[in-house]
Amino acid sequence: MYGRTGKIIAQPGQRDALVKVLLRAAEALGEAEGCYLYVVGQVPDETDMIWITEVWRSAADHRASLDLEAIQALIRDGRPLIASMTESYEVIPVGGKGLP
Amino acid sequence: MYGRTGKIIAQPGQRDALVKVLLRAAEALGEAEGCYLYVVGQVPDETDMIWITEVWRSAADHRASLDLEAIQALIRDGRPLIASMTESYEVIPVGGKGLP
């Protein structure tokens, strides 16, 4: 398994627009091979912050998803709404609840 | 929904022991009301680091789980293996893939 978790800071006032793009990405990933989890979260009291957690069958499945046309289009839509991606970690899931 | 994501640093050499305790916790949470996700992850090249991501139906469900006897016992087992919990965030999931 392969995972990523990371913080995205939206441009001021653009968090909700960026959340919409990311939820469309999650929907597009419904068809992606090996995508187990793609959770979009907000952080209380941090009005521009978004937190994404992804779990994939493999790093290769994650990389391949970035080439999907729908995901490429959403990256283009989302990029202007992002101020910074300040923290991002590779986290290799070893088990737990809610995974296949 | 309610979520938490956070980094735990194990005492030197104790990461694998702590992972085992956390996976037992994930198993115990199989019976907990409203626990959707409890993923235990490791971070490449960070030999003492563990990353936990949890998603719950509500903050109240999360709080209630801390009173379960099995979880209390696992907190007692795990605490001596923990060096520090350096970062922890409340992340309120707004949607995505892999959630109920």
N, CA and C atoms of all chains as a GROMACS GRO file, in nm:
protein
  600
    1MET      N    1   0.084  -0.120   0.000
    1MET     CA    2   0.000   0.000   0.000
    1MET      C    3   0.087   0.124   0.000
    2TYR      N    4   0.029   0.233  -0.042
    2TYR     CA    5   0.100   0.361  -0.052
    2TYR      C    6   0.004   0.470  -0.008
    3GLY      N    7   0.053   0.566   0.068
    3GLY     CA    8  -0.034   0.674   0.112
    3GLY      C    9   0.035   0.809   0.108
    4ARG      N   10  -0.046   0.910   0.104
    4ARG     CA   11   0.003   1.048   0.111
    4ARG      C   12  -0.092   1.125   0.202
    5THR      N   13  -0.035   1.215   0.280
    5THR     CA   14  -0.120   1.305   0.357
    5THR      C   15  -0.055   1.441   0.350
    6GLY      N   16  -0.136   1.544   0.332
    6GLY     CA   17  -0.074   1.675   0.314
    6GLY      C   18  -0.170   1.789   0.330
    7LYS      N   19  -0.110   1.902   0.360
    7LYS     CA   20  -0.182   2.026   0.387
    7LYS      C   21  -0.173   2.117   0.265
    8ILE      N   22  -0.286   2.172   0.225
    8ILE     CA   23  -0.288   2.268   0.115
    8ILE      C   24  -0.344   2.399   0.170
    9ILE      N   25  -0.278   2.510   0.139
    9ILE     CA   26  -0.331   2.642   0.176
    9ILE      C   27  -0.388   2.705   0.048
   10ALA      N   28  -0.518   2.737   0.054
   10ALA     CA   29  -0.583   2.799  -0.062
   10ALA      C   30  -0.551   2.949  -0.066
   11GLN      N   31  -0.562   3.007  -0.184
   11GLN     CA   32  -0.560   3.152  -0.195
   11GLN      C   33  -0.671   3.209  -0.107
   12PRO      N   34  -0.650   3.328  -0.051
   12PRO     CA   35  -0.752   3.384   0.040
   12PRO      C   36  -0.891   3.381  -0.023
   13GLY      N   37  -0.987   3.328   0.050
   13GLY     CA   38  -1.125   3.324   0.004
   13GLY      C   39  -1.156   3.214  -0.098
   14GLN      N   40  -1.055   3.135  -0.135
   14GLN     CA   41  -1.075   3.036  -0.241
   14GLN      C   42  -1.086   2.893  -0.190
   15ARG      N   43  -1.090   2.875  -0.056
   15ARG     CA   44  -1.091   2.738  -0.005
   15ARG      C   45  -1.211   2.659  -0.056
   16ASP      N   46  -1.329   2.717  -0.050
   16ASP     CA   47  -1.447   2.639  -0.089
   16ASP      C   48  -1.443   2.602  -0.237
   17ALA      N   49  -1.393   2.694  -0.319
   17ALA     CA   50  -1.380   2.664  -0.463
   17ALA      C   51  -1.280   2.550  -0.483
   18LEU      N   52  -1.171   2.553  -0.405
   18LEU     CA   53  -1.070   2.447  -0.418
   18LEU      C   54  -1.123   2.314  -0.367
   19VAL      N   55  -1.199   2.317  -0.257
   19VAL     CA   56  -1.262   2.194  -0.207
   19VAL      C   57  -1.349   2.132  -0.315
   20LYS      N   58  -1.424   2.216  -0.388
   20LYS     CA   59  -1.510   2.162  -0.495
   20LYS      C   60  -1.428   2.090  -0.602
   21VAL      N   61  -1.315   2.152  -0.639
   21VAL     CA   62  -1.228   2.088  -0.739
   21VAL      C   63  -1.176   1.954  -0.687
   22LEU      N   64  -1.137   1.952  -0.558
   22LEU     CA   65  -1.081   1.829  -0.501
   22LEU      C   66  -1.187   1.720  -0.489
   23LEU      N   67  -1.311   1.759  -0.461
   23LEU     CA   68  -1.418   1.658  -0.454
   23LEU      C   69  -1.450   1.604  -0.593
   24ARG      N   70  -1.435   1.690  -0.695
   24ARG     CA   71  -1.451   1.639  -0.833
   24ARG      C   72  -1.336   1.542  -0.864
   25ALA      N   73  -1.218   1.572  -0.813
   25ALA     CA   74  -1.104   1.480  -0.833
   25ALA      C   75  -1.134   1.345  -0.766
   26ALA      N   76  -1.188   1.351  -0.643
   26ALA     CA   77  -1.221   1.226  -0.573
   26ALA      C   78  -1.320   1.144  -0.654
   27GLU      N   79  -1.417   1.214  -0.716
   27GLU     CA   80  -1.516   1.145  -0.799
   27GLU      C   81  -1.449   1.083  -0.922
   28ALA      N   82  -1.361   1.160  -0.983
   28ALA     CA   83  -1.289   1.108  -1.101
   28ALA      C   84  -1.204   0.987  -1.063
   29LEU      N   85  -1.152   0.987  -0.940
   29LEU     CA   86  -1.068   0.876  -0.897
   29LEU      C   87  -1.150   0.750  -0.867
   30GLY      N   88  -1.283   0.767  -0.866
   30GLY     CA   89  -1.369   0.649  -0.851
   30GLY      C   90  -1.338   0.544  -0.956
   31GLU      N   91  -1.290   0.591  -1.072
   31GLU     CA   92  -1.258   0.497  -1.181
   31GLU      C   93  -1.110   0.461  -1.185
   32ALA      N   94  -1.030   0.525  -1.099
   32ALA     CA   95  -0.886   0.500  -1.105
   32ALA      C   96  -0.853   0.365  -1.044
   33GLU      N   97  -0.762   0.297  -1.108
   33GLU     CA   98  -0.716   0.167  -1.061
   33GLU      C   99  -0.642   0.183  -0.928
   34GLY      N  100  -0.687   0.109  -0.825
   34GLY     CA  101  -0.608   0.102  -0.702
   34GLY      C  102  -0.620   0.221  -0.608
   35CYS      N  103  -0.721   0.306  -0.625
   35CYS     CA  104  -0.742   0.417  -0.530
   35CYS      C  105  -0.838   0.373  -0.421
   36TYR      N  106  -0.787   0.355  -0.300
   36TYR     CA  107  -0.871   0.307  -0.190
   36TYR      C  108  -0.938   0.421  -0.116
   37LEU      N  109  -0.869   0.534  -0.107
   37LEU     CA  110  -0.916   0.639  -0.016
   37LEU      C  111  -0.865   0.774  -0.066
   38TYR      N  112  -0.955   0.872  -0.067
   38TYR     CA  113  -0.915   1.008  -0.104
   38TYR      C  114  -1.008   1.100  -0.024
   39VAL      N  115  -0.962   1.141   0.094
   39VAL     CA  116  -1.047   1.217   0.185
   39VAL      C  117  -1.006   1.364   0.185
   40VAL      N  118  -1.104   1.450   0.163
   40VAL     CA  119  -1.082   1.594   0.162
   40VAL      C  120  -1.136   1.650   0.293
   41GLY      N  121  -1.049   1.718   0.368
   41GLY     CA  122  -1.092   1.771   0.498
   41GLY      C  123  -1.060   1.918   0.515
   42GLN      N  124  -1.135   1.981   0.605
   42GLN     CA  125  -1.108   2.120   0.643
   42GLN      C  126  -1.058   2.120   0.787
   43VAL      N  127  -0.991   2.227   0.825
   43VAL     CA  128  -0.936   2.237   0.960
   43VAL      C  129  -1.008   2.352   1.032
   44PRO      N  130  -1.070   2.321   1.147
   44PRO     CA  131  -1.144   2.426   1.219
   44PRO      C  132  -1.053   2.545   1.248
   45ASP      N  133  -1.106   2.663   1.235
   45ASP     CA  134  -1.034   2.788   1.267
   45ASP      C  135  -0.920   2.819   1.171
   46GLU      N  136  -0.900   2.737   1.069
   46GLU     CA  137  -0.798   2.768   0.969
   46GLU      C  138  -0.872   2.782   0.836
   47THR      N  139  -0.915   2.906   0.806
   47THR     CA  140  -1.015   2.923   0.700
   47THR      C  141  -0.961   2.895   0.560
   48ASP      N  142  -0.827   2.894   0.543
   48ASP     CA  143  -0.774   2.868   0.409
   48ASP      C  144  -0.715   2.728   0.395
   49MET      N  145  -0.724   2.648   0.500
   49MET     CA  146  -0.652   2.520   0.501
   49MET      C  147  -0.738   2.402   0.458
   50ILE      N  148  -0.678   2.314   0.379
   50ILE     CA  149  -0.741   2.188   0.338
   50ILE      C  150  -0.642   2.077   0.370
   51TRP      N  151  -0.694   1.963   0.414
   51TRP     CA  152  -0.607   1.849   0.440
   51TRP      C  153  -0.655   1.732   0.356
   52ILE      N  154  -0.562   1.672   0.278
   52ILE     CA  155  -0.595   1.557   0.192
   52ILE      C  156  -0.526   1.432   0.246
   53THR      N  157  -0.598   1.322   0.252
   53THR     CA  158  -0.536   1.193   0.285
   53THR      C  159  -0.573   1.094   0.176
   54GLU      N  160  -0.472   1.031   0.119
   54GLU     CA  161  -0.492   0.935   0.010
   54GLU      C  162  -0.431   0.801   0.047
   55VAL      N  163  -0.499   0.692   0.012
   55VAL     CA  164  -0.439   0.559   0.023
   55VAL      C  165  -0.459   0.487  -0.110
   56TRP      N  166  -0.350   0.432  -0.160
   56TRP     CA  167  -0.347   0.363  -0.289
   56TRP      C  168  -0.294   0.221  -0.272
   57ARG      N  169  -0.328   0.135  -0.367
   57ARG     CA  170  -0.273   0.000  -0.366
   57ARG      C  171  -0.121   0.004  -0.378
   58SER      N  172  -0.071   0.099  -0.459
   58SER     CA  173   0.074   0.107  -0.481
   58SER      C  174   0.111   0.249  -0.524
   59ALA      N  175   0.239   0.283  -0.512
   59ALA     CA  176   0.288   0.412  -0.559
   59ALA      C  177   0.267   0.424  -0.711
   60ALA      N  178   0.280   0.312  -0.782
   60ALA     CA  179   0.262   0.314  -0.928
   60ALA      C  180   0.118   0.351  -0.964
   61ASP      N  181   0.022   0.299  -0.888
   61ASP     CA  182  -0.119   0.335  -0.914
   61ASP      C  183  -0.139   0.485  -0.893
   62HIS      N  184  -0.077   0.539  -0.788
   62HIS     CA  185  -0.090   0.683  -0.763
   62HIS      C  186  -0.031   0.763  -0.879
   63ARG      N  187   0.090   0.725  -0.921
   63ARG     CA  188   0.156   0.798  -1.030
   63ARG      C  189   0.072   0.792  -1.157
   64ALA      N  190   0.018   0.673  -1.187
   64ALA     CA  191  -0.060   0.656  -1.310
   64ALA      C  192  -0.184   0.747  -1.309
   65SER      N  193  -0.241   0.769  -1.189
   65SER     CA  194  -0.364   0.850  -1.182
   65SER      C  195  -0.338   0.994  -1.227
   66LEU      N  196  -0.214   1.040  -1.208
   66LEU     CA  197  -0.182   1.178  -1.244
   66LEU      C  198  -0.185   1.200  -1.395
   67ASP      N  199  -0.183   1.090  -1.471
   67ASP     CA  200  -0.189   1.101  -1.617
   67ASP      C  201  -0.332   1.093  -1.672
   68LEU      N  202  -0.428   1.061  -1.585
   68LEU     CA  203  -0.567   1.054  -1.634
   68LEU      C  204  -0.610   1.192  -1.682
   69GLU      N  205  -0.681   1.193  -1.794
   69GLU     CA  206  -0.719   1.322  -1.853
   69GLU      C  207  -0.803   1.405  -1.756
   70ALA      N  208  -0.898   1.338  -1.687
   70ALA     CA  209  -0.985   1.410  -1.593
   70ALA      C  210  -0.903   1.472  -1.480
   71ILE      N  211  -0.802   1.401  -1.434
   71ILE     CA  212  -0.720   1.451  -1.323
   71ILE      C  213  -0.631   1.566  -1.372
   72GLN      N  214  -0.576   1.552  -1.493
   72GLN     CA  215  -0.497   1.661  -1.552
   72GLN      C  216  -0.581   1.790  -1.560
   73ALA      N  217  -0.706   1.775  -1.604
   73ALA     CA  218  -0.794   1.893  -1.616
   73ALA      C  219  -0.819   1.955  -1.479
   74LEU      N  220  -0.838   1.871  -1.377
   74LEU     CA  221  -0.867   1.922  -1.243
   74LEU      C  222  -0.742   1.986  -1.181
   75ILE      N  223  -0.625   1.932  -1.212
   75ILE     CA  224  -0.500   1.996  -1.166
   75ILE      C  225  -0.491   2.137  -1.226
   76ARG      N  226  -0.527   2.149  -1.354
   76ARG     CA  227  -0.526   2.281  -1.419
   76ARG      C  228  -0.626   2.376  -1.351
   77ASP      N  229  -0.746   2.323  -1.318
   77ASP     CA  230  -0.848   2.407  -1.252
   77ASP      C  231  -0.805   2.446  -1.111
   78GLY      N  232  -0.741   2.351  -1.040
   78GLY     CA  233  -0.712   2.374  -0.900
   78GLY      C  234  -0.589   2.460  -0.875
   79ARG      N  235  -0.490   2.450  -0.962
   79ARG     CA  236  -0.360   2.514  -0.936
   79ARG      C  237  -0.370   2.664  -0.905
   80PRO      N  238  -0.450   2.742  -0.983
   80PRO     CA  239  -0.457   2.886  -0.954
   80PRO      C  240  -0.522   2.917  -0.818
   81LEU      N  241  -0.591   2.821  -0.759
   81LEU     CA  242  -0.660   2.843  -0.631
   81LEU      C  243  -0.570   2.812  -0.511
   82ILE      N  244  -0.450   2.756  -0.539
   82ILE     CA  245  -0.360   2.711  -0.432
   82ILE      C  246  -0.256   2.818  -0.404
   83ALA      N  247  -0.244   2.857  -0.274
   83ALA     CA  248  -0.137   2.949  -0.234
   83ALA      C  249  -0.008   2.871  -0.208
   84SER      N  250  -0.018   2.759  -0.134
   84SER     CA  251   0.102   2.681  -0.106
   84SER      C  252   0.063   2.541  -0.058
   85MET      N  253   0.157   2.450  -0.074
   85MET     CA  254   0.141   2.316  -0.017
   85MET      C  255   0.258   2.300   0.079
   86THR      N  256   0.231   2.334   0.205
   86THR     CA  257   0.340   2.354   0.299
   86THR      C  258   0.394   2.225   0.359
   87GLU      N  259   0.309   2.124   0.369
   87GLU     CA  260   0.354   1.999   0.430
   87GLU      C  261   0.291   1.887   0.354
   88SER      N  262   0.370   1.787   0.323
   88SER     CA  263   0.317   1.670   0.256
   88SER      C  264   0.405   1.552   0.292
   89TYR      N  265   0.345   1.442   0.330
   89TYR     CA  266   0.420   1.326   0.375
   89TYR      C  267   0.378   1.204   0.298
   90GLU      N  268   0.475   1.120   0.264
   90GLU     CA  269   0.443   0.985   0.222
   90GLU      C  270   0.422   0.903   0.348
   91VAL      N  271   0.308   0.839   0.358
   91VAL     CA  272   0.278   0.754   0.474
   91VAL      C  273   0.238   0.617   0.420
   92ILE      N  274   0.316   0.516   0.453
   92ILE     CA  275   0.289   0.382   0.402
   92ILE      C  276   0.197   0.310   0.501
   93PRO      N  277   0.070   0.292   0.464
   93PRO     CA  278  -0.023   0.226   0.557
   93PRO      C  279   0.020   0.083   0.585
   94VAL      N  280   0.018   0.046   0.711
   94VAL     CA  281   0.052  -0.092   0.747
   94VAL      C  282  -0.071  -0.169   0.793
   95GLY      N  283  -0.184  -0.101   0.808
   95GLY     CA  284  -0.306  -0.169   0.847
   95GLY      C  285  -0.400  -0.074   0.917
   96GLY      N  286  -0.504  -0.132   0.976
   96GLY     CA  287  -0.600  -0.051   1.046
   96GLY      C  288  -0.740  -0.082   1.001
   97LYS      N  289  -0.829   0.009   1.031
   97LYS     CA  290  -0.970  -0.010   1.000
   97LYS      C  291  -1.010   0.075   0.879
   98GLY      N  292  -1.092   0.017   0.790
   98GLY     CA  293  -1.145   0.096   0.680
   98GLY      C  294  -1.066   0.081   0.551
   99LEU      N  295  -0.966  -0.010   0.552
   99LEU     CA  296  -0.889  -0.036   0.430
   99LEU      C  297  -0.928  -0.173   0.375
  100PRO      N  298  -0.907  -0.194   0.244
  100PRO     CA  299  -0.943  -0.326   0.190
  100PRO      C  300  -0.850  -0.435   0.245
  101MET      N  301  -1.917   1.466   1.023
  101MET     CA  302  -1.799   1.379   1.039
  101MET      C  303  -1.690   1.452   1.116
  102TYR      N  304  -1.600   1.375   1.171
  102TYR     CA  305  -1.492   1.428   1.253
  102TYR      C  306  -1.366   1.347   1.222
  103GLY      N  307  -1.253   1.413   1.209
  103GLY     CA  308  -1.130   1.341   1.180
  103GLY      C  309  -1.013   1.393   1.259
  104ARG      N  310  -0.914   1.310   1.271
  104ARG     CA  311  -0.788   1.349   1.333
  104ARG      C  312  -0.676   1.289   1.251
  105THR      N  313  -0.568   1.364   1.237
  105THR     CA  314  -0.449   1.308   1.175
  105THR      C  315  -0.330   1.355   1.255
  106GLY      N  316  -0.235   1.267   1.279
  106GLY     CA  317  -0.125   1.308   1.365
  106GLY      C  318  -0.006   1.216   1.358
  107LYS      N  319   0.105   1.274   1.397
  107LYS     CA  320   0.234   1.209   1.393
  107LYS      C  321   0.272   1.165   1.534
  108ILE      N  322   0.316   1.042   1.547
  108ILE     CA  323   0.366   0.991   1.675
  108ILE      C  324   0.511   0.949   1.656
  109ILE      N  325   0.598   0.993   1.748
  109ILE     CA  326   0.737   0.947   1.746
  109ILE      C  327   0.752   0.843   1.856
  110ALA      N  328   0.794   0.721   1.817
  110ALA     CA  329   0.814   0.614   1.915
  110ALA      C  330   0.949   0.630   1.985
  111GLN      N  331   0.957   0.573   2.103
  111GLN     CA  332   1.089   0.562   2.167
  111GLN      C  333   1.182   0.487   2.071
  112PRO      N  334   1.313   0.518   2.076
  112PRO     CA  335   1.407   0.452   1.984
  112PRO      C  336   1.392   0.300   1.984
  113GLY      N  337   1.375   0.243   1.866
  113GLY     CA  338   1.366   0.098   1.854
  113GLY      C  339   1.229   0.041   1.888
  114GLN      N  340   1.133   0.125   1.926
  114GLN     CA  341   1.003   0.074   1.972
  114GLN      C  342   0.891   0.095   1.871
  115ARG      N  343   0.925   0.141   1.751
  115ARG     CA  344   0.817   0.169   1.657
  115ARG      C  345   0.734   0.045   1.625
  116ASP      N  346   0.800  -0.067   1.598
  116ASP     CA  347   0.723  -0.184   1.558
  116ASP      C  348   0.633  -0.233   1.672
  117ALA      N  349   0.683  -0.223   1.795
  117ALA     CA  350   0.601  -0.262   1.910
  117ALA      C  351   0.480  -0.170   1.921
  118LEU      N  352   0.503  -0.040   1.897
  118LEU     CA  353   0.393   0.056   1.906
  118LEU      C  354   0.292   0.036   1.793
  119VAL      N  355   0.343   0.005   1.674
  119VAL     CA  356   0.252  -0.024   1.562
  119VAL      C  357   0.161  -0.140   1.599
  120LYS      N  358   0.217  -0.243   1.662
  120LYS     CA  359   0.134  -0.358   1.702
  120LYS      C  360   0.023  -0.317   1.797
  121VAL      N  361   0.057  -0.231   1.894
  121VAL     CA  362  -0.046  -0.183   1.988
  121VAL      C  363  -0.154  -0.105   1.912
  122LEU      N  364  -0.112  -0.022   1.817
  122LEU     CA  365  -0.208   0.060   1.743
  122LEU      C  366  -0.297  -0.026   1.653
  123LEU      N  367  -0.241  -0.133   1.597
  123LEU     CA  368  -0.323  -0.222   1.514
  123LEU      C  369  -0.423  -0.299   1.600
  124ARG      N  370  -0.384  -0.330   1.725
  124ARG     CA  371  -0.481  -0.391   1.817
  124ARG      C  372  -0.591  -0.290   1.850
  125ALA      N  373  -0.551  -0.163   1.862
  125ALA     CA  374  -0.652  -0.059   1.887
  125ALA      C  375  -0.750  -0.052   1.770
  126ALA      N  376  -0.695  -0.056   1.646
  126ALA     CA  377  -0.781  -0.051   1.528
  126ALA      C  378  -0.880  -0.167   1.530
  127GLU      N  379  -0.831  -0.284   1.573
  127GLU     CA  380  -0.918  -0.402   1.580
  127GLU      C  381  -1.026  -0.382   1.686
  128ALA      N  382  -0.987  -0.328   1.802
  128ALA     CA  383  -1.083  -0.302   1.909
  128ALA      C  384  -1.188  -0.200   1.863
  129LEU      N  385  -1.146  -0.107   1.778
  129LEU     CA  386  -1.239  -0.004   1.730
  129LEU      C  387  -1.337  -0.060   1.628
  130GLY      N  388  -1.313  -0.184   1.583
  130GLY     CA  389  -1.409  -0.249   1.495
  130GLY      C  390  -1.548  -0.251   1.557
  131GLU      N  391  -1.551  -0.254   1.690
  131GLU     CA  392  -1.680  -0.257   1.760
  131GLU      C  393  -1.726  -0.120   1.804
  132ALA      N  394  -1.642  -0.019   1.785
  132ALA     CA  395  -1.678   0.115   1.834
  132ALA      C  396  -1.783   0.178   1.744
  133GLU      N  397  -1.876   0.243   1.807
  133GLU     CA  398  -1.983   0.312   1.736
  133GLU      C  399  -1.924   0.428   1.656
  134GLY      N  400  -1.951   0.429   1.526
  134GLY     CA  401  -1.918   0.548   1.448
  134GLY      C  402  -1.773   0.563   1.408
  135CYS      N  403  -1.693   0.457   1.417
  135CYS     CA  404  -1.552   0.466   1.371
  135CYS      C  405  -1.545   0.421   1.225
  136TYR      N  406  -1.522   0.514   1.133
  136TYR     CA  407  -1.519   0.480   0.991
  136TYR      C  408  -1.380   0.437   0.946
  137LEU      N  409  -1.277   0.497   1.005
  137LEU     CA  410  -1.143   0.480   0.950
  137LEU      C  411  -1.041   0.498   1.061
  138TYR      N  412  -0.943   0.408   1.065
  138TYR     CA  413  -0.834   0.422   1.162
  138TYR      C  414  -0.712   0.359   1.094
  139VAL      N  415  -0.633   0.440   1.026
  139VAL     CA  416  -0.522   0.391   0.945
  139VAL      C  417  -0.391   0.418   1.015
  140VAL      N  418  -0.312   0.313   1.029
  140VAL     CA  419  -0.180   0.322   1.092
  140VAL      C  420  -0.076   0.318   0.981
  141GLY      N  421   0.009   0.420   0.974
  141GLY     CA  422   0.108   0.424   0.868
  141GLY      C  423   0.248   0.451   0.920
  142GLN      N  424   0.346   0.409   0.840
  142GLN     CA  425   0.486   0.439   0.868
  142GLN      C  426   0.535   0.538   0.765
  143VAL      N  427   0.644   0.607   0.796
  143VAL     CA  428   0.698   0.707   0.706
  143VAL      C  429   0.837   0.660   0.660
  144PRO      N  430   0.856   0.648   0.527
  144PRO     CA  431   0.985   0.598   0.478
  144PRO      C  432   1.099   0.684   0.531
  145ASP      N  433   1.208   0.622   0.566
  145ASP     CA  434   1.330   0.692   0.612
  145ASP      C  435   1.314   0.759   0.747
  146GLU      N  436   1.200   0.745   0.811
  146GLU     CA  437   1.183   0.801   0.947
  146GLU      C  438   1.153   0.682   1.037
  147THR      N  439   1.259   0.622   1.091
  147THR     CA  440   1.244   0.489   1.151
  147THR      C  441   1.163   0.490   1.280
  148ASP      N  442   1.144   0.604   1.344
  148ASP     CA  443   1.066   0.606   1.468
  148ASP      C  444   0.927   0.667   1.450
  149MET      N  445   0.891   0.702   1.327
  149MET     CA  446   0.768   0.780   1.307
  149MET      C  447   0.649   0.692   1.266
  150ILE      N  448   0.535   0.726   1.324
  150ILE     CA  449   0.408   0.662   1.288
  150ILE      C  450   0.309   0.773   1.257
  151TRP      N  451   0.225   0.749   1.158
  151TRP     CA  452   0.121   0.847   1.127
  151TRP      C  453  -0.014   0.778   1.138
  152ILE      N  454  -0.105   0.842   1.213
  152ILE     CA  455  -0.240   0.787   1.232
  152ILE      C  456  -0.341   0.880   1.165
  153THR      N  457  -0.435   0.824   1.093
  153THR     CA  458  -0.546   0.902   1.040
  153THR      C  459  -0.677   0.836   1.083
  154GLU      N  460  -0.763   0.912   1.145
  154GLU     CA  461  -0.891   0.861   1.194
  154GLU      C  462  -1.006   0.941   1.134
  155VAL      N  463  -1.114   0.872   1.099
  155VAL     CA  464  -1.238   0.941   1.063
  155VAL      C  465  -1.353   0.879   1.142
  156TRP      N  466  -1.432   0.965   1.204
  156TRP     CA  467  -1.543   0.924   1.289
  156TRP      C  468  -1.672   0.992   1.240
  157ARG      N  469  -1.783   0.931   1.278
  157ARG     CA  470  -1.913   0.991   1.247
  157ARG      C  471  -1.927   1.127   1.315
  158SER      N  472  -1.873   1.137   1.438
  158SER     CA  473  -1.883   1.263   1.513
  158SER      C  474  -1.771   1.270   1.617
  159ALA      N  475  -1.745   1.390   1.667
  159ALA     CA  476  -1.647   1.409   1.774
  159ALA      C  477  -1.691   1.334   1.899
  160ALA      N  478  -1.821   1.326   1.922
  160ALA     CA  479  -1.872   1.256   2.040
  160ALA      C  480  -1.840   1.106   2.032
  161ASP      N  481  -1.852   1.048   1.913
  161ASP     CA  482  -1.817   0.906   1.897
  161ASP      C  483  -1.669   0.885   1.928
  162HIS      N  484  -1.585   0.977   1.880
  162HIS     CA  485  -1.442   0.965   1.908
  162HIS      C  486  -1.415   0.971   2.058
  163ARG      N  487  -1.475   1.071   2.124
  163ARG     CA  488  -1.454   1.086   2.269
  163ARG      C  489  -1.500   0.962   2.344
  164ALA      N  490  -1.616   0.910   2.304
  164ALA     CA  491  -1.671   0.792   2.374
  164ALA      C  492  -1.577   0.672   2.361
  165SER      N  493  -1.508   0.661   2.247
  165SER     CA  494  -1.420   0.545   2.226
  165SER      C  495  -1.306   0.543   2.327
  166LEU      N  496  -1.267   0.661   2.375
  166LEU     CA  497  -1.154   0.668   2.468
  166LEU      C  498  -1.191   0.606   2.603
  167ASP      N  499  -1.318   0.588   2.628
  167ASP     CA  500  -1.363   0.527   2.754
  167ASP      C  501  -1.381   0.376   2.744
  168LEU      N  502  -1.372   0.320   2.624
  168LEU     CA  503  -1.385   0.175   2.610
  168LEU      C  504  -1.273   0.108   2.688
  169GLU      N  505  -1.306   0.000   2.757
  169GLU     CA  506  -1.206  -0.066   2.840
  169GLU      C  507  -1.087  -0.116   2.756
  170ALA      N  508  -1.116  -0.172   2.638
  170ALA     CA  509  -1.008  -0.224   2.552
  170ALA      C  510  -0.916  -0.111   2.510
  171ILE      N  511  -0.972   0.005   2.483
  171ILE     CA  512  -0.890   0.118   2.438
  171ILE      C  513  -0.809   0.175   2.556
  172GLN      N  514  -0.871   0.182   2.673
  172GLN     CA  515  -0.798   0.225   2.792
  172GLN      C  516  -0.675   0.136   2.816
  173ALA      N  517  -0.695   0.004   2.801
  173ALA     CA  518  -0.584  -0.090   2.823
  173ALA      C  519  -0.474  -0.068   2.720
  174LEU      N  520  -0.515  -0.040   2.595
  174LEU     CA  521  -0.415  -0.022   2.489
  174LEU      C  522  -0.342   0.112   2.506
  175ILE      N  523  -0.412   0.213   2.557
  175ILE     CA  524  -0.345   0.340   2.586
  175ILE      C  525  -0.237   0.316   2.693
  176ARG      N  526  -0.272   0.236   2.795
  176ARG     CA  527  -0.172   0.204   2.899
  176ARG      C  528  -0.053   0.130   2.839
  177ASP      N  529  -0.079   0.034   2.747
  177ASP     CA  530   0.030  -0.042   2.684
  177ASP      C  531   0.114   0.046   2.594
  178GLY      N  532   0.048   0.138   2.524
  178GLY     CA  533   0.120   0.217   2.422
  178GLY      C  534   0.198   0.333   2.479
  179ARG      N  535   0.149   0.393   2.586
  179ARG     CA  536   0.209   0.518   2.635
  179ARG      C  537   0.360   0.509   2.660
  180PRO      N  538   0.409   0.401   2.724
  180PRO     CA  539   0.554   0.395   2.751
  180PRO      C  540   0.638   0.383   2.624
  181LEU      N  541   0.575   0.348   2.512
  181LEU     CA  542   0.649   0.330   2.387
  181LEU      C  543   0.658   0.459   2.307
  182ILE      N  544   0.587   0.564   2.354
  182ILE     CA  545   0.579   0.690   2.279
  182ILE      C  546   0.681   0.790   2.332
  183ALA      N  547   0.761   0.846   2.242
  183ALA     CA  548   0.854   0.953   2.281
  183ALA      C  549   0.781   1.088   2.278
  184SER      N  550   0.707   1.113   2.170
  184SER     CA  551   0.636   1.241   2.161
  184SER      C  552   0.527   1.233   2.055
  185MET      N  553   0.429   1.320   2.067
  185MET     CA  554   0.326   1.336   1.964
  185MET      C  555   0.339   1.481   1.920
  186THR      N  556   0.419   1.501   1.815
  186THR     CA  557   0.465   1.636   1.782
  186THR      C  558   0.363   1.717   1.704
  187GLU      N  559   0.282   1.650   1.626
  187GLU     CA  560   0.185   1.723   1.544
  187GLU      C  561   0.056   1.644   1.545
  188SER      N  562  -0.053   1.712   1.564
  188SER     CA  563  -0.182   1.648   1.558
  188SER      C  564  -0.285   1.752   1.517
  189TYR      N  565  -0.367   1.718   1.421
  189TYR     CA  566  -0.464   1.813   1.368
  189TYR      C  567  -0.603   1.753   1.372
  190GLU      N  568  -0.701   1.835   1.405
  190GLU     CA  569  -0.839   1.800   1.379
  190GLU      C  570  -0.866   1.834   1.232
  191VAL      N  571  -0.913   1.737   1.159
  191VAL     CA  572  -0.946   1.759   1.018
  191VAL      C  573  -1.089   1.711   0.998
  192ILE      N  574  -1.176   1.803   0.961
  192ILE     CA  575  -1.317   1.768   0.945
  192ILE      C  576  -1.340   1.725   0.800
  193PRO      N  577  -1.361   1.595   0.776
  193PRO     CA  578  -1.379   1.549   0.640
  193PRO      C  579  -1.506   1.609   0.578
  194VAL      N  580  -1.493   1.656   0.456
  194VAL     CA  581  -1.609   1.711   0.387
  194VAL      C  582  -1.656   1.620   0.273
  195GLY      N  583  -1.578   1.517   0.244
  195GLY     CA  584  -1.618   1.423   0.141
  195GLY      C  585  -1.497   1.356   0.082
  196GLY      N  586  -1.520   1.286  -0.029
  196GLY     CA  587  -1.412   1.217  -0.094
  196GLY      C  588  -1.447   1.072  -0.120
  197LYS      N  589  -1.346   0.994  -0.145
  197LYS     CA  590  -1.365   0.853  -0.178
  197LYS      C  591  -1.329   0.766  -0.059
  198GLY      N  592  -1.407   0.661  -0.035
  198GLY     CA  593  -1.372   0.564   0.069
  198GLY      C  594  -1.440   0.590   0.202
  199LEU      N  595  -1.531   0.690   0.206
  199LEU     CA  596  -1.606   0.718   0.329
  199LEU      C  597  -1.750   0.672   0.308
  200PRO      N  598  -1.821   0.644   0.419
  200PRO     CA  599  -1.961   0.602   0.404
  200PRO      C  600  -2.048   0.716   0.352
   0.00000   0.00000   0.00000
